[in-house]
Structures are given as C-alpha cells and as structure tokens.
Amino acid sequence: MTLARKLIVSAGLLAGLFTHAIAGDITGAGATFPYPLYAKWAEQYKAKTGVGLNYQSIGSGGGIKQIQAKTVDFGASDMPLKPEELEKAGLLQFPTVVGGVVPVINVPGIKPGQVKLSSQVLADIYLGKIKKWNDPALTALNPGVALPDQNITVVRRSDGSGTTFLFTDYLSKVSPEWKEKVGANTAVQWATGVGGKGNEGVANYVQRIKGSIGYVEFAYAKQNKLIHTQLQNSTGAYVEPSEDNFKAAAAGADWKAAPGMFLVLTNAPGKTSWPIAGATFILMHKNQADGKQAAEVLKFFDWAYANGDQTALDLDYIPMPDNVVNMIKANWTAQISAGGAKVWK
C-alpha cells in the first residue's frame, strides 16, 4: 500500500474537513468520483500556499446545480455538459483526470478479478433479469468458479451521479434493451436495487450486504478492499481495472476535436481498454463577478496539473497529457473574464 493510499480515510470522514469555508479559501462542490484525489490535492496545496479548498462531495448533479446557482466557485461533474448546455449556462468545462468505474461484488470465497462479467450479463443483472449468482448465464462465463445459490442484491446510486452517468452510458452502448428501457443519465429509473448516496454509500452497502453487486470509482474499491470483477470490453476481451487499462481507454481521446471539451470515454476501442472509463470535469462561469477569486481557483488547478500527477497515479487516476493541459489553459485565457478583463494570462 502506498503512502498516499494510507493517508486516505473514508470519504465520509474526510468530507467533514471541507464543509466550512474560511475567508480566502476556494469553494467547490459535486462529483464523488474524484473526491479522494481532490481531498489529497487540497491538503498538499494548503500546506504549500496556505489557501484551502472547501469541496463538498455531493454528486455530479448537485455540483451542476450549485455552479449554476453561483453558490460555489466551481462545480465538478463526471458527466460533461454538451456545448449547447454550456452556452446556455455561460459555463466553461475542463477535465482534470481520467478514472475508471468498476463493478464490485460481495460473494463469499470469491477473489478480486476471479469473476467475469460480460456486458450483457451486467446489463441483465441491473435490469433485474438475472437474480442469482449461480444463474446459468454467470456459471457459463465462469467455469470452475464456485458461484453460490444466493440472491443478487443490486446496489446503485440514490443521488444524481456522474458515476451513474458513466455506468449507464456504458450499458446503453452495449445493451439495446438497456438503452430503450433505462438510458444514460446522472439519475435514471432503476429496474431494481437499493440506493446508496455517493461512491462511499455504494461501497458501504456492498461491504455490508452478502451477495451484493455495485459500481464505484476504482479508488473507492481499493480503499474499501472490495472485490472487483473482470469486465468485457469493446473488443470482447475480459480485462481487469488497472492504471494501464485506464490509460488504454484514454489513449484515443481527441480533446482537440471535442467542442466544449465534451468527450465520453466509455466502451473505448483497444484490446486492453477498461470499458467504463471517463474524465471528470470542472465547471466555471465564463463571466466572473470576482476576478481575484476566480484566479485563485485557476491557480489551484494550475498547481494540480503541474504537481499533482504522482498523487493522481497513486490513487489510480490518469493525469491529463501536457498537450491537453496546454489546451485547457488556453481556454482559461480566452474564455474566463471579470469586468471585461482576462482572469488568466
């Protein structure tokens, strides 16, 4: 276990450190997906500069609402907003890191990566069509694995969630039935299951409920010592979540050709690509009421891009390439202003 991993405690406990802003600090709210990383970056940045980050891990849906209401300096979402949505709200978005959403299970006697899930089987479990761990569809995929005659308890998010968007976007791409009946969004009408709030809520439920299956960002799976599965990718190969496989999923990302940096990485091509990968995004208003405060936000992310890569890798996130960071900073200069003056020069 890395030192950075040891320094992370549960997201629920860490959230208490960031619930009260101090004058001069910067404020943000949204996605739980990148929360372990933002908390660690905040700790390091405050030690370096004295400026704190008050980040509320409330889910992507809440982050979008708070930035639209201008109650925070930045919002965070794992579901990118489409160019027309950004334009309507007067927002700029930019990615910080790429991570992976992973199915996790609590089945006695099963080791990490021992169980394979095809895209169809995963969809059918969440559609409520596969109800037991020894269902023929599962045993056929996993010969020699002792899958019990045990009911499957589906765990999913109860809040508006970018992690849910990535998960349901993947299922919509691989299952026509899922696309028609459920679709892809931060919140959907689930066919079955119990809901947990945040990645931490889902992780806690899966830990506690025997026979359960859930989906969480990989850092939460490792932090809570949850059992991940293998998952079928776009080439038909079965892969495990790993830094290399997240990198493979991100390798083909053409950010330059993505209007408003709207890019979804699920079901990416490549034999080793992890199929439920995605970038997480920051949302800021283009026209800022307080240029100095906006500059403090940009200084934090500028520092993170320059100094935070190793921390990101330690926590199983993939940093943005230098050419993408340069593009992001150019967008800051061109699009963020206060009183007609550029905030970032």
Backbone torsions as a table, in degrees:
resi	resn	phi	psi	omega
1	MET	NA	131.8	-179.1
2	THR	-73.6	160.0	177.5
3	LEU	-59.4	-41.0	-179.2
4	ALA	-62.3	-38.1	179.5
5	ARG	-65.7	-40.7	179.7
6	LYS	-63.3	-31.1	-177.1
7	LEU	-74.9	-13.2	179.7
8	ILE	-87.9	127.0	170.4
9	VAL	-107.6	-175.0	-175.3
10	SER	-59.7	145.5	-178.7
11	ALA	-61.3	-32.4	179.1
12	GLY	-62.6	-40.1	178.2
13	LEU	-71.4	-41.3	-179.0
14	LEU	-63.8	-32.1	-176.7
15	ALA	-57.0	-32.0	-179.9
16	GLY	-62.9	-23.8	-179.9
17	LEU	-74.4	-15.9	-171.1
18	PHE	-121.8	15.9	-175.2
19	THR	-88.1	-13.7	-179.3
20	HIS	-122.5	116.0	-179.0
21	ALA	-78.2	148.5	175.4
22	ILE	-111.9	144.7	179.8
23	ALA	-51.9	130.4	-178.8
24	GLY	95.9	-17.7	176.2
25	ASP	-77.1	166.9	176.3
26	ILE	-106.7	151.1	-175.1
27	THR	-122.0	141.3	176.7
28	GLY	-151.1	163.1	179.7
29	ALA	-156.3	151.0	174.1
30	GLY	144.5	-129.7	-166.5
31	ALA	-49.6	135.5	171.9
32	THR	-85.4	-21.7	179.4
33	PHE	-48.5	-51.0	-178.7
34	PRO	-93.9	6.6	-171.9
35	TYR	-56.3	-44.8	179.6
36	PRO	-56.2	-36.6	-179.5
37	LEU	-74.2	-45.7	-178.5
38	TYR	-62.6	-36.2	178.1
39	ALA	-64.2	-41.6	-179.5
40	LYS	-70.9	-43.3	175.9
41	TRP	-58.8	-42.3	-179.1
42	ALA	-60.5	-42.5	178.7
43	GLU	-61.6	-45.1	-178.6
44	GLN	-68.9	-39.8	-177.4
45	TYR	-68.4	-39.7	179.4
46	LYS	-65.9	-38.3	177.7
47	ALA	-63.6	-31.8	-177.7
48	LYS	-83.3	-39.1	-169.7
49	THR	-118.4	-18.4	-174.8
50	GLY	85.6	-5.9	179.8
51	VAL	-92.3	127.8	-177.7
52	GLY	-97.0	161.7	174.6
53	LEU	-117.4	120.6	173.7
54	ASN	-97.6	93.1	-177.4
55	TYR	-112.1	120.4	179.5
56	GLN	-97.6	118.6	-178.2
57	SER	-84.9	85.0	-171.3
58	ILE	-117.4	2.1	-177.2
59	GLY	99.8	151.1	-175.6
60	SER	-61.2	-39.1	179.6
61	GLY	-59.6	-43.1	178.0
62	GLY	-66.4	-37.3	178.8
63	GLY	-63.9	-41.5	178.3
64	ILE	-63.0	-44.3	179.9
65	LYS	-63.3	-40.9	-176.8
66	GLN	-69.9	-38.1	178.7
67	ILE	-71.7	-34.6	176.6
68	GLN	-64.5	-34.6	179.2
69	ALA	-83.0	-4.6	179.2
70	LYS	61.7	34.1	177.5
71	THR	-93.1	-6.3	177.3
72	VAL	-135.5	163.6	178.0
73	ASP	-75.0	-31.7	176.3
74	PHE	-149.2	150.9	172.1
75	GLY	-106.0	162.1	179.3
76	ALA	-134.4	132.8	-177.7
77	SER	-146.8	140.4	173.7
78	ASP	-89.0	-11.7	171.7
79	MET	-97.8	111.2	178.5
80	PRO	-67.0	146.2	175.1
81	LEU	-83.7	143.8	179.0
82	LYS	-70.9	155.4	-177.3
83	PRO	-51.7	-40.1	-179.2
84	GLU	-68.9	-31.5	176.5
85	GLU	-69.8	-41.1	177.2
86	LEU	-61.3	-44.6	-177.7
87	GLU	-63.0	-43.9	-178.9
88	LYS	-63.0	-38.2	-177.3
89	ALA	-90.8	-5.1	-178.6
90	GLY	69.1	35.5	-174.2
91	LEU	-111.6	154.9	169.8
92	LEU	-115.1	141.4	174.5
93	GLN	-127.4	149.4	176.1
94	PHE	-149.5	145.4	-178.9
95	PRO	-81.7	149.0	176.3
96	THR	-106.9	-49.1	179.8
97	VAL	-149.1	167.9	172.2
98	VAL	-111.3	140.4	176.5
99	GLY	-139.0	-176.9	-178.0
100	GLY	-127.4	138.6	172.2
101	VAL	-95.4	132.0	-173.1
102	VAL	-127.7	138.5	169.5
103	PRO	-69.8	135.1	178.6
104	VAL	-128.0	145.9	-174.2
105	ILE	-133.4	159.6	174.7
106	ASN	-128.3	84.8	-179.7
107	VAL	-124.4	117.5	-176.6
108	PRO	-52.9	134.0	176.0
109	GLY	85.5	-4.0	-178.0
110	ILE	-95.1	135.6	-178.8
111	LYS	-98.7	161.2	178.1
112	PRO	-56.1	131.0	177.0
113	GLY	77.0	4.1	-176.9
114	GLN	-78.0	-31.0	-177.2
115	VAL	-98.0	133.6	175.0
116	LYS	-98.5	139.4	173.0
117	LEU	-123.7	124.5	171.1
118	SER	-78.3	163.5	178.9
119	SER	-61.2	-38.9	-178.9
120	GLN	-68.9	-42.0	179.5
121	VAL	-63.5	-42.2	178.5
122	LEU	-61.4	-43.9	177.9
123	ALA	-61.5	-43.7	-177.7
124	ASP	-67.2	-32.9	175.1
125	ILE	-63.2	-45.7	-177.8
126	TYR	-78.1	-14.0	171.5
127	LEU	-86.2	-4.9	-179.8
128	GLY	80.8	12.8	-178.2
129	LYS	-86.1	-31.4	174.2
130	ILE	-104.5	117.9	-169.9
131	LYS	-113.8	-12.2	-177.9
132	LYS	-130.6	150.8	-178.4
133	TRP	-68.9	-23.6	178.1
134	ASN	-98.7	21.9	173.7
135	ASP	-55.7	141.3	-178.8
136	PRO	-52.9	-33.8	179.8
137	ALA	-64.5	-34.7	179.2
138	LEU	-79.6	-42.7	-178.6
139	THR	-67.2	-31.6	177.9
140	ALA	-65.8	-34.2	178.9
141	LEU	-76.8	-21.5	-170.1
142	ASN	-128.9	60.0	179.4
143	PRO	-61.6	136.7	179.2
144	GLY	86.4	-7.3	178.1
145	VAL	-95.2	128.7	-175.8
146	ALA	-80.7	81.4	177.9
147	LEU	-84.3	127.0	-171.7
148	PRO	-80.9	162.0	172.0
149	ASP	-80.7	76.0	-172.8
150	GLN	-135.0	139.2	178.1
151	ASN	-64.4	143.6	175.0
152	ILE	-90.4	125.2	171.4
153	THR	-100.8	114.9	179.8
154	VAL	-81.2	129.6	175.8
155	VAL	-116.5	132.1	179.0
156	ARG	-143.0	177.9	-177.0
157	ARG	-78.5	146.5	175.3
158	SER	-101.2	-14.3	-176.8
159	ASP	-108.7	168.2	175.2
160	GLY	-66.8	120.4	-164.0
161	SER	-140.4	129.4	172.3
162	GLY	-68.0	-30.3	175.1
163	THR	-62.2	-41.8	175.0
164	THR	-62.7	-40.2	177.7
165	PHE	-58.1	-47.8	-179.3
166	LEU	-62.6	-43.1	-179.5
167	PHE	-63.5	-47.8	-177.3
168	THR	-75.1	-27.9	174.9
169	ASP	-65.5	-42.8	175.8
170	TYR	-59.7	-49.0	-178.0
171	LEU	-63.6	-33.7	177.5
172	SER	-66.7	-30.6	179.9
173	LYS	-77.7	-26.5	-174.6
174	VAL	-105.7	-13.4	-176.8
175	SER	-133.3	107.4	177.0
176	PRO	-57.6	-35.3	179.5
177	GLU	-65.1	-42.0	177.7
178	TRP	-62.6	-44.9	-178.7
179	LYS	-58.7	-41.2	-177.3
180	GLU	-74.5	-42.7	-171.8
181	LYS	-88.1	-32.4	-172.7
182	VAL	-120.9	-52.0	179.5
183	GLY	81.6	-169.6	-175.8
184	ALA	-123.7	126.7	176.8
185	ASN	-169.6	176.0	177.1
186	THR	-72.2	-23.8	174.8
187	ALA	-140.6	133.6	-177.7
188	VAL	-133.4	168.3	175.0
189	GLN	-87.5	97.7	-176.3
190	TRP	-70.8	146.6	178.0
191	ALA	-78.4	-26.4	-175.1
192	THR	-162.3	172.6	169.3
193	GLY	108.8	171.7	176.1
194	VAL	-111.5	145.6	-173.7
195	GLY	-104.1	135.2	174.2
196	GLY	-115.9	147.1	-178.4
197	LYS	-88.6	122.8	179.4
198	GLY	75.6	166.1	173.3
199	ASN	-56.3	-37.2	-178.7
200	GLU	-65.8	-36.7	179.3
201	GLY	-65.5	-43.3	177.7
202	VAL	-64.4	-44.7	179.1
203	ALA	-59.0	-42.3	-179.5
204	ASN	-64.5	-41.8	178.2
205	TYR	-62.9	-45.8	-178.7
206	VAL	-63.0	-38.6	176.4
207	GLN	-58.2	-39.6	-171.1
208	ARG	-88.5	-28.6	-170.5
209	ILE	-101.7	113.8	176.4
210	LYS	-66.1	136.2	179.9
211	GLY	85.0	8.7	-175.2
212	SER	-88.6	161.4	171.2
213	ILE	-137.8	139.1	177.6
214	GLY	-144.7	-175.1	176.6
215	TYR	-138.0	131.9	-179.0
216	VAL	-144.9	161.5	171.1
217	GLU	-65.2	144.9	-168.5
218	PHE	-58.2	-35.4	179.5
219	ALA	-59.8	-36.2	178.3
220	TYR	-70.6	-35.7	177.8
221	ALA	-62.6	-44.6	-178.4
222	LYS	-72.2	-41.4	-178.9
223	GLN	-60.3	-39.2	-177.5
224	ASN	-96.1	7.3	178.5
225	LYS	54.1	44.1	178.6
226	LEU	-84.9	155.8	-178.3
227	ILE	-88.8	111.2	177.3
228	HIS	-85.7	161.9	177.1
229	THR	-107.7	167.6	162.5
230	GLN	-80.9	156.5	-179.1
231	LEU	-142.4	142.1	-179.6
232	GLN	-74.9	132.1	179.0
233	ASN	-102.9	-171.6	-172.2
234	SER	-64.6	-21.8	178.6
235	THR	-89.2	-5.0	-176.2
236	GLY	93.7	-7.1	179.9
237	ALA	-76.0	150.3	175.1
238	TYR	-99.6	123.8	-174.1
239	VAL	-127.9	158.1	175.0
240	GLU	-104.3	154.6	176.5
241	PRO	-69.7	131.9	179.6
242	SER	-163.0	163.8	177.7
243	GLU	-56.0	-46.5	-178.4
244	ASP	-62.8	-39.2	-177.8
245	ASN	-75.7	-28.6	172.1
246	PHE	-69.4	-40.9	177.3
247	LYS	-60.8	-40.5	179.9
248	ALA	-62.7	-38.9	179.0
249	ALA	-66.5	-34.0	-177.4
250	ALA	-84.9	-13.2	-170.5
251	ALA	-61.6	-35.3	-176.5
252	GLY	-89.6	6.5	-176.8
253	ALA	-66.7	120.6	179.2
254	ASP	-104.4	82.3	-175.9
255	TRP	-65.6	-31.3	-178.0
256	LYS	-63.9	-32.3	-177.6
257	ALA	-91.8	5.7	-176.3
258	ALA	-100.1	106.3	179.7
259	PRO	-59.2	130.8	-179.0
260	GLY	64.3	16.6	-176.8
261	MET	58.7	30.9	176.2
262	PHE	-82.0	109.1	-177.0
263	LEU	-150.7	127.7	178.7
264	VAL	-115.2	129.3	-170.4
265	LEU	-103.6	8.2	-177.5
266	THR	-67.9	148.8	179.3
267	ASN	53.6	40.3	-177.8
268	ALA	-66.9	152.8	176.9
269	PRO	-68.8	162.7	177.1
270	GLY	117.6	134.8	-173.4
271	LYS	-63.6	-28.7	-178.1
272	THR	-107.7	3.6	-175.4
273	SER	-65.2	132.5	171.9
274	TRP	-73.9	129.7	-168.3
275	PRO	-76.9	-20.9	179.3
276	ILE	-114.1	70.5	177.4
277	ALA	-110.0	156.4	177.7
278	GLY	-168.1	153.9	172.2
279	ALA	-82.8	156.3	171.7
280	THR	-112.7	143.4	-165.8
281	PHE	-121.4	151.4	172.0
282	ILE	-106.4	137.9	178.1
283	LEU	-116.3	129.4	176.5
284	MET	-137.6	152.1	176.0
285	HIS	-73.3	140.2	178.1
286	LYS	-71.0	-40.0	178.8
287	ASN	-100.5	111.0	-174.2
288	GLN	-99.3	137.0	176.2
289	ALA	-75.1	-31.5	-177.3
290	ASP	-125.9	96.6	-177.1
291	GLY	-61.6	-35.5	-179.1
292	LYS	-66.2	-41.9	179.4
293	GLN	-67.4	-41.2	177.5
294	ALA	-61.4	-39.8	178.4
295	ALA	-63.2	-35.4	177.8
296	GLU	-63.9	-39.1	177.1
297	VAL	-62.2	-47.4	-178.6
298	LEU	-65.7	-34.9	175.8
299	LYS	-61.3	-39.7	179.2
300	PHE	-61.9	-47.9	-177.6
301	PHE	-73.1	-31.4	173.4
302	ASP	-60.5	-44.5	176.8
303	TRP	-61.9	-43.5	-178.1
304	ALA	-62.9	-42.4	178.4
305	TYR	-64.0	-36.0	-176.6
306	ALA	-82.4	-31.6	-170.1
307	ASN	-124.4	-6.1	-170.9
308	GLY	-101.7	4.7	-174.4
309	ASP	-62.9	-43.6	-176.7
310	GLN	-66.5	-38.7	176.1
311	THR	-62.0	-41.9	177.4
312	ALA	-59.3	-47.7	-179.6
313	LEU	-63.8	-38.2	178.1
314	ASP	-60.8	-29.1	-178.3
315	LEU	-101.6	13.6	174.0
316	ASP	70.4	33.1	168.8
317	TYR	-109.6	155.7	-179.3
318	ILE	-106.3	119.9	-179.4
319	PRO	-66.6	159.1	175.1
320	MET	-73.3	138.5	175.1
321	PRO	-62.7	156.7	-177.0
322	ASP	-57.9	-38.6	-177.9
323	ASN	-66.4	-32.0	177.4
324	VAL	-73.2	-40.0	177.1
325	VAL	-60.3	-42.2	178.0
326	ASN	-61.5	-39.8	177.5
327	MET	-63.8	-42.0	179.8
328	ILE	-61.8	-46.9	-178.8
329	LYS	-65.3	-34.5	176.1
330	ALA	-64.2	-37.2	176.9
331	ASN	-67.1	-37.7	175.8
332	TRP	-57.2	-48.6	-177.2
333	THR	-63.2	-43.0	-174.1
334	ALA	-77.3	-29.3	-166.1
335	GLN	-116.5	-18.7	-176.8
336	ILE	-103.5	123.1	-178.3
337	SER	-141.9	163.2	175.2
338	ALA	-138.8	120.2	-177.5
339	GLY	59.2	32.4	179.2
340	GLY	84.1	-6.0	-179.2
341	ALA	-102.0	143.5	178.7
342	LYS	-65.2	139.2	178.7
343	VAL	-85.9	-35.8	-176.8
344	TRP	-118.7	123.7	-176.8
345	LYS	-122.1	NA	NA
